[in-house]
Amino acid sequence: MAKTLFTPVHRKVKDLIGEVLNGKLGLPELQRGYVWSSTKVKNLLDSMLKGYPIGYLMVWESSFDMDKTKQIGINDKAYSAPKGVVIDGQQRLTSLYSVMCGKHIIDENFKEKPIVISFNPVTREFKVGDNSTKRAADWIYDISEVYTANQVVNFEYIQQKIKQIAESREKQGSEFTDEEKESVISNFMDLLSLEEFPIPTLEISENADEESVADIFVRVNSGGTSLAEDDFILTLISVYWQEGRQKIEDFCRNARKPIPKTPYNFLFQPTPTHIVRIATGFGFKRARLKYAYMMLRGRDFEKGIYSTDLREQRFDELKIILDKVLDLNVWHDFIKSIETAGFINKNLISAGNALAFSYVMYLIGKYDYKVNDSVLRKLIAKWFFMVSTSGYYTSSAETEVEKDFADLRNVKTAEDFEKLLNEKINAVFTNDYFDITVPNALATSAPRSPVWFGYCAAQNILGAKVLFSQLTTRELHSPVASGKKSALERHHLFPKAYLAKIGIKDDRERNQNANYAFIEWRDNIEILDISPAEYMKEQIAKIPAYERKLIYSMHALPDNWEKMEYADFLIERRKLMAKVIKNGFKKL
């Protein structure tokens, strides 16, 4: 018989919650935050009250060195580190922990909120707490108050509840019978007894590595969620440096709030995974999180063993690294580099990893090579323009970053760092790239094409005016320029209805990137579904004659484009769009 990596253990809800409270059982956001709705929590409790099975928990026994030297106090737990970590069933256990301990949860948007579940001791019904259950005499509004109270308080509470129900019935002209009173007491006790509800637990051996644990999770988890290395790294930080985990979450939460002196900006609202990637890339020069995880666990790669001393050393390093990563001045200086590159709206950025890994390069240039701030900002603007437009990190981001890190090993000075990045940029942005690759890449109807975004960014760099407008694309791409309608709208130069009339009905052909231009939304409403030759008779008057050549150049429009055959127009415009991208980059 094959040796199993798990041991089945039956536990009660109250014992599991007790282990969470004393620190023996870790309950980190290993499955990417709390995502259950209150309705799901209500249904969970209802199933338990009816005696239905609610699934099992999966706990990974920790191989970390644990002790029980800490005393229980206000801020300390009995266990200095968890003996086991919940890796499946976290949402269920978090729900029960929140409800039975009266604790708030942090949802996937980093908002703190309570889970309020009401219970009717007459009908044995659960309901998500609202104003109706708050006012009704026969409802317990928040059952957390019941679980956190002592026996004396609960006895007094149920007597008071019975009195309230009786008075309410009397006002309604009906009787609250003795049988019903006894039923209320019984139902109340059944509610309390949910703490004794058994939950099967699978304890995975401490000898199982993270790959095996992730594989087990995927194979047995019907939800289909998979665990990745960033999940394990965040778990490690939760276990050994809770303050650091909180710093990461606070940073990500505040990046979503438009408040001064926070990480908030219009371009990048990072997730904890982004921060993990940035910190391990900058600090440990590791793009593959698998190896970063091993390092933080204290892996000695030469001896092939894990060391407590190495783990502590690397966490000390991580504390210094994270302070630099989360420095608000440095963060906003980096964001300015991206804005300099023409990417002034997050809708122009196709991948968060391009921002994350570009920030890694920024941090390396600033701290490792002490590159002058103004030089660094310009260099990273060029770098990001290249990586974003070319999709540098799209196919295999970790592989590309590992190559960059390998090349950096021979870099000793600020000048060498600048030279290396420029060489890498020039190796991508060749003449053939602009003459052949870009026009071919623009032969697409994909709405989030990296090369299309590069074209839009180039227009912002060049200070292009919006077609048929005296305002610039940079002004109207800004998020603050939009109201209920977007200030800019993508306009079909050859309208879709017109193309259908002439026999082109395939949306892939009609929605080609080269058939789009940004115009103000008012102008988009005015333009009818007629041929460009017809609608341009009126629109051309909005473009001053002395600016026409420049504006046509900025918008990659061939002379007399409105009279061209559609297929010929697309071919010529793609070439001109590539030229706009090239000119925008040259200006950087």
C-alpha atoms as one frame of an Amber mdcrd trajectory, in Angstrom:
protein
   0.000   0.000   0.000   1.295   3.475  -0.920   2.291   5.686   1.965  -0.279
   8.458   2.505   0.647  12.090   3.015  -2.370  12.803   5.204  -4.052  11.707
   8.438  -7.851  12.017   8.932  -8.792  13.677  12.226 -12.261  14.619  13.526
 -12.414  17.995  15.238 -15.168  20.151  16.656 -15.781  23.717  15.539 -14.977
  25.134  18.974 -11.651  23.273  19.081 -10.648  24.576  15.651 -11.581  28.135
  16.629  -9.692  27.723  19.892  -6.573  26.708  17.957  -6.930  29.759  15.715
  -7.217  31.970  18.785  -4.171  30.523  20.540  -2.079  30.517  17.371  -1.715
  26.765  16.975  -3.699  26.811  13.720  -2.846  29.413  11.091  -5.732  30.955
   9.180  -4.029  33.309   6.686  -5.577  34.482   3.413  -4.001  31.550   1.616
  -6.845  31.457  -0.876  -6.612  35.132  -1.873  -8.822  36.861   0.663 -12.299
  36.335   2.059 -14.741  36.118  -0.843 -17.856  34.485   0.613 -21.113  36.402
   0.649 -23.147  36.654   3.846 -25.770  34.471   2.166 -23.259  31.637   1.885
 -22.483  31.988   5.589 -26.193  31.845   6.370 -26.541  28.681   4.281 -23.531
  27.137   5.997 -25.076  27.656   9.442 -28.432  26.367   8.227 -26.807  23.167
   6.961 -25.086  22.686  10.297 -28.322  23.214  12.241 -30.008  20.593  10.071
 -27.151  18.164  10.695 -25.910  18.150   7.101 -22.219  17.582   6.337 -20.357
  20.754   5.376 -17.205  19.268   3.899 -13.765  18.921   5.404 -10.772  21.071
   6.239  -7.278  20.468   4.924  -4.452  21.436   7.246  -0.767  21.367   6.374
   1.318  20.473   9.399   4.153  22.936   9.729   7.765  21.878   9.557   8.766
  25.145  11.190  10.396  25.007  14.585   7.675  25.838  17.049   7.673  26.545
  20.715   5.031  27.359  23.266   6.989  29.853  25.305   4.769  32.879  24.782
   2.135  33.649  27.372  -1.426  34.444  26.419  -1.964  38.181  26.687  -3.486
  41.098  24.883  -1.304  40.871  21.796   0.365  37.475  22.141  -0.757  33.966
  21.367   0.279  30.802  23.137   2.093  29.519  20.051   4.911  31.572  18.550
   4.120  30.034  15.119   1.276  27.831  13.878   1.551  24.060  14.134  -0.641
  23.812  11.056  -1.954  26.053   8.283  -5.463  25.806   6.783  -5.138  25.395
   3.004  -8.640  24.181   2.130 -11.859  25.138   3.884 -10.459  28.516   4.823
 -13.636  30.346   3.803 -15.799  28.061   5.961 -13.546  28.283   8.990 -13.095
  32.053   8.581 -16.895  32.405   8.443 -17.406  30.391  11.617 -14.537  32.165
  13.347 -15.991  35.567  12.441 -19.550  34.706  13.502 -18.708  32.841  16.701
 -16.019  35.279  17.863 -17.605  38.490  16.630 -14.558  39.286  14.496 -14.552
  41.426  11.367 -13.217  39.977   8.121 -11.107  41.619   5.407 -12.690  41.075
   2.012 -10.969  40.777  -1.375 -11.110  44.570  -1.760  -9.289  45.020   1.581
 -12.389  46.362   3.295 -13.039  45.433   6.913 -16.602  44.407   7.675 -18.620
  42.236  10.077 -20.638  39.193   9.107 -24.087  39.699  10.626 -26.321  36.617
  10.656 -29.738  36.677  12.342 -31.595  33.694  13.829 -35.255  33.155  14.552
 -35.549  30.851  17.611 -39.232  30.258  16.836 -38.880  29.050  13.254 -35.188
  27.876  13.401 -34.519  30.112  10.414 -31.302  31.971   9.599 -31.233  35.225
   7.673 -28.616  37.807   6.703 -29.014  40.551   9.293 -30.871  43.657   8.128
 -33.178  46.310   9.554 -36.162  43.948   9.553 -34.413  41.388  11.761 -33.022
  44.187  13.903 -36.513  45.464  14.697 -38.415  42.166  14.910 -39.109  40.799
  18.387 -38.776  37.158  17.321 -35.319  37.517  15.743 -31.854  37.461  17.285
 -30.251  40.157  15.136 -26.569  39.189  15.464 -25.833  35.675  16.687 -22.221
  36.695  17.393 -23.530  38.272  20.597 -24.866  34.888  21.651 -21.623  33.006
  21.039 -19.453  35.603  22.768 -21.650  35.867  25.868 -21.350  33.687  28.975
 -24.020  31.265  30.184 -25.578  33.692  32.680 -25.907  36.424  30.070 -27.390
  33.983  27.567 -29.925  32.711  30.104 -31.027  36.272  30.813 -31.017  37.060
  27.102 -33.309  34.169  26.132 -35.705  34.984  28.978 -35.846  38.564  27.745
 -36.346  37.338  24.167 -39.243  35.103  25.223 -40.808  38.072  27.020 -40.424
  40.262  23.884 -42.016  37.623  21.666 -44.910  37.158  24.106 -45.559  40.916
  24.268 -45.430  41.160  20.480 -47.923  38.293  20.124 -50.209  39.903  22.693
 -50.268  43.143  20.684 -51.210  41.112  17.643 -54.029  39.410  19.561 -52.465
  35.942  19.636 -50.977  33.752  22.354 -47.365  32.652  22.780 -47.932  29.137
  24.134 -45.831  27.280  26.710 -44.954  24.708  24.037 -43.601  27.483  21.833
 -41.596  28.900  24.733 -40.000  25.508  25.332 -39.308  25.235  21.607 -37.560
  28.633  21.632 -35.318  27.518  24.481 -34.541  24.253  22.677 -33.780  26.037
  19.396 -31.597  28.536  21.212 -29.592  25.701  22.769 -29.298  24.028  19.339
 -27.862  27.280  18.018 -25.250  27.305  20.765 -24.468  23.640  20.203 -23.180
  24.390  16.709 -19.856  24.992  18.445 -19.790  21.207  18.982 -20.396  20.470
  15.292 -17.828  17.938  13.987 -15.702  18.789  10.954 -13.511  16.108   9.376
  -9.939  17.359   8.992  -7.226  16.037   6.714  -3.818  16.766   8.185  -1.135
  16.767   5.480   2.257  15.652   6.673   4.952  18.203   7.326   7.141  16.138
   4.992   5.011  17.141   2.002   6.577  19.973   0.004   4.682  22.983  -1.319
   4.347  21.480  -4.800   2.676  18.372  -3.418   0.396  20.448  -1.219  -0.652
  22.605  -4.169  -1.257  19.500  -6.279  -3.364  17.883  -3.533  -5.380  21.068
  -3.213  -6.146  21.189  -6.941  -7.057  17.485  -7.138  -9.516  17.506  -4.240
 -10.867  21.046  -4.391 -14.067  21.051  -6.424 -13.933  24.840  -6.692 -11.005
  24.605  -9.053  -8.943  27.289  -7.309  -5.236  26.587  -7.501  -2.477  27.573
  -5.127   0.640  29.278  -6.409   4.001  30.231  -4.943   2.807  33.717  -4.030
   0.139  32.126  -1.798   2.820  30.247   0.098   5.068  33.305   0.370   2.226
  35.392   1.780   1.530  32.571   4.218   5.174  32.549   5.343   5.061  36.303
   5.900   1.816  35.890   7.866   3.431  33.255  10.055   6.788  34.910  10.713
   6.156  38.602  10.209   2.497  39.515  10.599   3.394  43.201  10.685   4.943
  42.837   7.233   1.843  41.119   5.872  -0.218  43.961   7.301   2.081  46.533
   5.653   1.563  44.863   2.288  -2.201  44.738   2.683  -2.412  48.328   3.949
  -0.384  49.533   0.971  -2.608  47.684  -1.496  -5.767  48.855   0.258  -4.655
  52.490   0.326  -3.648  52.334  -3.345  -7.378  52.100  -4.083  -8.371  55.185
  -2.098  -8.077  58.634  -3.739  -6.560  60.228  -0.643  -3.404  62.426  -0.516
  -0.183  60.942   0.895  -1.173  57.368   0.027   0.002  55.024  -2.769  -3.087
  55.948  -4.790  -2.592  56.829  -8.448  -4.495  56.459 -11.722  -2.240  53.726
 -13.124  -1.410  50.945 -10.712  -3.454  49.489  -7.869  -1.185  46.589  -6.906
  -2.267  43.335  -5.298  -0.288  41.578  -2.559   0.996  39.258  -5.290   2.447
  42.241  -7.168   4.198  43.428  -4.007   5.599  39.944  -3.384   6.935  39.810
  -6.942   8.467  43.263  -6.638  10.078  42.623  -3.240  11.548  39.230  -4.136
  12.677  40.457  -7.549  14.361  43.593  -6.233  15.678  42.167  -2.993  16.623
  38.600  -3.875  16.918  38.894  -7.687  14.458  36.046  -8.068  11.732  36.191
 -10.696  10.516  32.653 -10.097   8.551  32.770  -6.870   9.234  29.092  -6.267
  12.863  29.894  -5.460  11.986  33.064  -3.588   9.722  30.949  -1.379  12.517
  28.476  -0.714  14.852  31.324   0.198  12.404  32.748   2.715  11.949  29.310
   4.246  15.692  29.289   4.856  16.843  27.035   2.039  20.592  26.476   1.807
  20.863  25.726  -1.909  24.400  24.332  -1.639  23.633  21.871   1.153  20.035
  21.217   0.105  18.660  21.771   3.622  16.529  24.333   5.422  18.123  26.438
   8.135  16.417  28.435  10.872  19.323  30.884  10.906  19.035  31.437   7.153
  15.294  31.938   7.422  15.725  34.571  10.121  18.490  36.260   8.136  16.373
  36.460   5.012  13.369  37.793   6.867  15.619  40.494   8.309  16.623  41.304
   4.723  12.984  41.290   3.631  12.119  43.898   6.259  14.674  46.311   4.773
  13.603  45.452   1.219   9.912  46.024   1.884  10.545  49.449   3.415  12.177
  50.499   0.146   9.468  48.940  -2.036   6.676  50.660  -0.100   8.391  54.059
   0.221   5.741  56.501  -1.020   8.209  58.988  -2.514   9.978  56.275  -4.471
   6.667  54.720  -5.532   5.278  57.990  -6.898   8.567  58.827  -8.638   8.253
  55.519 -10.465   4.641  56.280 -11.429   5.863  59.581 -12.913   8.213  57.578
 -15.138   5.251  55.632 -16.502   3.304  58.841 -17.099   6.327  60.272 -18.901
   6.122  57.242 -21.209   2.615  58.350 -22.232   0.718  55.777 -20.166  -1.409
  58.187 -18.182  -4.448  55.983 -17.735  -4.572  52.386 -16.485  -6.807  51.560
 -19.452  -3.698  51.935 -21.639  -1.777  49.278 -19.708  -2.302  45.710 -20.847
  -0.535  43.835 -18.025   0.128  44.502 -14.343   3.323  42.436 -14.497   4.839
  44.967 -16.898   4.409  47.602 -14.179   5.590  45.306 -11.399   8.779  44.200
 -13.143   9.504  47.725 -14.394   9.292  48.881 -10.780  11.821  46.179  -9.932
  14.185  47.677 -12.524  13.542  51.150 -11.131  14.387  50.021  -7.585  17.522
  48.201  -8.746  18.680  51.304 -10.620  17.965  53.576  -7.661  19.346  51.522
  -4.787  21.819  49.044  -6.265  23.451  51.357  -8.810  22.596  54.825  -7.446
  21.479  56.100 -10.849  20.722  59.834 -10.903  16.978  60.369 -10.331  16.311
  62.348 -13.509  18.356  59.923 -15.603  16.585  56.975 -14.006  13.118  58.402
 -14.602  13.867  58.902 -18.308  15.488  55.473 -18.601  12.563  53.648 -16.973
  10.109  55.613 -19.141  11.894  54.235 -22.225  12.066  50.773 -20.662   8.378
  50.655 -19.859   7.422  51.987 -23.286   9.401  49.121 -24.812   8.187  46.317
 -22.537   4.555  47.433 -22.716   4.398  48.052 -26.468   6.307  44.900 -27.424
   4.672  42.595 -24.868   8.158  41.854 -23.498   6.744  40.160 -20.386   3.684
  38.607 -22.019   4.689  35.085 -23.025   7.036  34.033 -20.207   7.578  36.921
 -17.827   9.613  35.032 -15.233  11.976  33.665 -17.883  12.624  37.116 -19.339
  13.206  38.653 -15.917  15.605  35.857 -14.963  17.584  36.660 -18.131  17.672
  40.318 -17.133  18.895  39.400 -13.656  21.599  37.183 -15.153  22.816  40.080
 -17.312  22.838  42.399 -14.297  25.415  40.212 -12.539  28.125  41.759 -14.711
  26.924  45.329 -14.148  29.019  47.325 -11.677  28.208  51.018 -12.181  25.298
  53.347 -12.876  26.648  53.905 -16.372  26.763  50.157 -16.999  23.182  49.791
 -15.793  21.973  52.531 -18.132  23.961  51.008 -21.001  22.516  47.521 -20.423
  18.896  48.693 -20.431  19.434  50.793 -23.540  21.021  47.811 -25.287  18.044
  45.638 -24.398  15.625  48.309 -25.606  17.482  48.712 -28.885  17.618  44.945
 -29.368  13.791  44.955 -29.456  13.151  48.310 -31.120  15.026  47.639 -34.363
  14.165  49.115 -37.753  12.592  45.782 -38.715  10.455  45.940 -35.593   8.900
  49.238 -36.657   8.811  48.438 -40.392   7.517  44.859 -40.205   6.597  43.658
 -36.705   4.422  46.599 -35.660   2.301  46.779 -38.859   1.744  43.010 -38.615
   0.846  43.256 -34.922  -1.705  45.976 -35.736  -3.543  43.599 -38.060  -5.840
  42.650 -35.200  -9.226  43.484 -33.729  -8.100  42.708 -30.165  -9.333  45.589
 -27.972  -6.341  45.323 -25.594  -3.513  44.989 -28.075  -0.173  46.099 -26.506
   0.952  47.735 -29.747  -2.320  49.728 -29.942  -1.701  50.987 -26.409   1.849
  51.875 -27.484   0.384  53.933 -30.318  -1.937  55.768 -27.888   0.968  56.403
 -25.495   3.086  57.729 -28.367   0.346  60.230 -29.234   0.415  61.408 -25.617
   4.204  61.794 -25.733   4.030  63.763 -28.979   1.313  66.084 -27.663  -1.126
  65.079 -30.396  -4.428  66.888 -30.570  -7.570  64.795 -30.595  -9.025  64.386
 -34.067 -11.566  67.165 -34.740 -10.623  68.887 -31.451  -8.240  71.497 -30.068
  -7.657  69.451 -26.906  -4.784  66.973 -26.677  -5.072  63.220 -26.262  -3.089
  63.531 -23.028  -5.694  65.917 -21.608  -8.633  63.694 -22.520  -7.001  60.364
 -21.667  -6.651  61.640 -18.105  -9.164  59.871 -15.809 -10.243  63.214 -14.339
 -11.461  64.345 -17.772 -14.350  61.874 -17.908 -17.826  62.215 -16.448 -20.647
  59.753 -16.897 -19.349  59.259 -20.421 -15.705  58.766 -21.309 -14.154  62.000
 -22.582 -12.610  60.032 -25.452 -14.320  57.374 -27.503 -12.896  54.998 -30.069
 -14.377  55.979 -33.408 -14.550  53.758 -36.486 -12.972  55.853 -39.225 -14.855
  53.666 -41.662 -18.186  53.272 -39.787 -19.351  49.711 -39.177 -22.760  50.217
 -40.776 -21.163  51.700 -43.865 -18.756  48.747 -44.131 -21.727  46.374 -43.851
 -23.427  48.193 -46.721 -20.411  47.582 -48.959 -20.288  43.904 -48.012 -17.802
  43.847 -45.102 -19.818  42.269 -42.294 -17.139  40.401 -40.345 -16.543  42.260
 -37.064 -12.919  41.143 -37.038 -12.420  43.125 -40.250 -14.543  46.098 -39.222
 -12.990  46.394 -35.738  -9.375  46.418 -36.869  -7.109  48.537 -34.643  -6.155
  50.532 -37.731  -9.799  51.537 -38.215  -9.920  53.339 -34.880  -9.174  56.887
 -33.836  -9.956  58.581 -30.542 -12.370  61.506 -30.809 -14.442  63.422 -28.285
 -17.689  61.674 -27.413 -19.795  64.566 -28.725 -18.185  64.237 -32.142 -18.739
  60.494 -32.083 -22.462  61.090 -31.638 -22.542  63.540 -34.543 -20.859  61.229
 -37.047 -23.435  59.129 -38.850 -22.991  55.673 -40.316 -22.059  56.997 -43.725
 -18.889  56.814 -45.764 -15.867  58.749 -44.456 -15.848  60.744 -47.693 -19.306
  62.063 -46.780 -18.910  62.770 -43.057 -15.446  64.297 -43.521 -16.975  67.100
 -45.612 -18.327  68.530 -42.366 -15.645  67.298 -39.937 -12.707  68.587 -41.957
 -13.852  72.132 -41.179 -12.986  71.478 -37.510  -9.305  71.014 -38.406  -7.493
  74.315 -39.169  -5.886  74.108 -42.613  -2.460  75.044 -41.287  -2.625  72.139
 -38.754  -4.103  69.534 -41.051  -0.826  67.965 -42.157   0.479  67.695 -38.577
  -2.787  66.286 -37.223  -3.016  63.746 -40.027   0.563  62.747 -39.240  -0.167
  62.416 -35.501  -3.203  60.249 -36.253  -1.453  58.159 -38.895  -3.923  59.194
 -41.594  -2.816  58.938 -45.240  -3.591  61.887 -47.519  -7.120  61.600 -48.896
  -7.644  58.547 -46.698 -11.398  59.058 -46.693 -11.511  58.247 -50.417  -9.352
  55.103 -50.214 -10.537  51.511 -50.482 -10.900  50.090 -46.966  -8.303  47.314
 -47.395  -5.745  49.736 -48.846  -6.456  52.203 -46.052  -5.724  49.596 -43.361
  -2.395  48.645 -44.924  -1.207  52.242 -45.252  -2.443  53.330 -41.847  -0.674
  50.474 -40.047   2.614  51.666 -41.514   1.923  55.221 -40.390   0.846  54.071
 -36.913   4.187  52.272 -36.594   5.876  55.546 -37.521   3.936  57.381 -34.769
   5.085  54.783 -32.229   8.682  55.143 -33.403   8.540  58.955 -33.232   6.991
  58.841 -29.757   9.770  56.595 -28.525  12.450  58.825 -30.097  11.076  61.799
 -28.178  11.645  59.902 -24.929
